[in-house]
Amino acid sequence: MGRKITYILFLFTLSLNSWSMNADSIFFEGNKFYQENNYEQANLFYKSILDEGYLSKELYLNLGNSYFKLDSIPQAILAYEKGLKIAPANDDLTHNLKQCNRIIKDKNPIKKSILISELIYSFLGKSPNYWANTSLMLMGFLCILILFYKISPELKWQKINFYSAIVVSLLFLFSVGLAWLSKNRIEDTNYGIMFSPSTKILVEPSQNAAAAYLLHEGSKAKIIAENNEWYEISYDKKVGWIKKYHLKKI
């Protein structure tokens, strides 16, 4: 029975590693296309990784770069902004956002956060996938240590396995917490990027309402309320309403 459990855990860990290796392989192939100036193909490879649920600051950086080379500036800004949610103080992502900011009509404020929480996220710089996979592998390792503790004939090895299991348990809880925090940070957003070339921001959620101001593609607006198919947004201290399809959440 013990051998069966160990074998199952081994296969489980192996499957996680193979999934990660597959994403890395596709990412590598995408990078090859990018280096060959085949930006459309590189972009397709990067998006296919996202479709599988894999997230990382490197992926968003390269995805943004491919969009930038294809002159799709709003998509590039969205990718860089999503990357910064994983690694808020990343220099490459911040630099590339500044490059985009020089092109768009309505300038977005770009500043590095000095909040301790932001610095911690930047230091860790890992996606929810990374911490979730780490948690699962630690759980598998913990099960193996518990199994070895039970079958160890000598007291010395029982103690080693017992204290090792405690350490791994703490690491497991730590990685679970980081996976939860990272996931919440990425999903919790109240900002969006304008994708329409030029859009009137209205004084109320009605197609017949008067225009409050005008926004152009690439603008980063704060979402302050929702009303059916409408967002109430704020940009540069100006407030107004816009149809949801004009904006893509970060």
Secondary structure, DSSP 4 states (H G I P E B T S, - for coil): -HHHHHHHHHHHHHHHHHHHHHHHHHHHHHHHHHHTT-HHHHHHHHHHHHHTT---HHHHHHHHHHHHHTT-HHHHHHHHHHHHHHSTT-HHHHHHHHHHHTTSSSPPP------HHHHHHHHH---HHHHHHHHHHHHHHHHHHHHHHHH--SHHHHHHHHHHHHHHHHHHHHHHHHHHHHHHHHH---EEEE-SSEEEEESSSSTTSPEEEEEETT-EEEEEEEETTEEEEEETTEEEEEEGGGEEE-
